[in-house]
Amino acid sequence: QVTSGLKFGMRLVSNGSSGGLSGAMRRLSAAAALLAAAAAAISNAAPAAAAQASAPCPVGASSGRGPRWPQQNPALTAPVSLSYDYRPYHSPLEAEMTEEAISIPIPPELFSSFNLTGDAGAAEQYKLKSLELRRPGRLPEGAGQVLSHVLELVLLHENAVNPGVWASVVLPLAIAVDPTTDVLAPLLAGARLPGRYGERRPVLMLASQPLNLSMAFEDAAFLAYWSDLPSRCTAQLDVPTRQLLRNATLDIAQSTFTTALRALEVLPQPPPIPAANAAWLLGTCPAGGDPAN
């Protein structure tokens, strides 16, 4: 509409001589009014567009495609430490099948977060917003992952102070015989996962088996680097994200894998995102613990 007004106004001015001096003046006055309206529309639209672009997405990020694990370089030790606080949770959650994963939003009462603290003492706090269960990216024949695994559980966090900045904690899961722990089993026990796009079903059905994510951080290390994730907000293409890839697999039972795969196999399995050129090795400790230990 702004562009049309400008073009029409200029056409009125250029045609002004065809109706005599008085006609030209009338056309010039009309053109000036249209040009003024167009200029006002531009000035009013710019702040609104800028506000829309800068506003944080109310829906959040999605996990996107799985990455390839980078090669670990022991010389690259992160200058920050990660302290975690993930408390057991007993109440049912709701799982939804998206275009790329099974997504489980996290309610506010499920307090789960981690802090990144540097030498200067300034901390970044990231709060857990959702879990996403997916298959790893499909690799070409003959290629392999640095870390072989069968499923990925992604913990999506948002920065508590700077909304719009995210952290993706990727837990690689591998099948083990009679594992002592299984981080995924409580979510699936007594539940039926959604099997088609948009379907929602309850998970974490047994109060006797709480969700305990802290086991994924105990005595663990992560490969950390900056990346981007796709946004669920239509006005925003991607969001800046700290990627944290656990450098060792977590065990799950064969039955857990079979149940998850039965639901996930209807989703596409695109190739993984290429590995980062460099990643920092990041250690962990419980909240209130000593990072030096």
Disulfide bonds with the S-S distance in Angstrom:
none
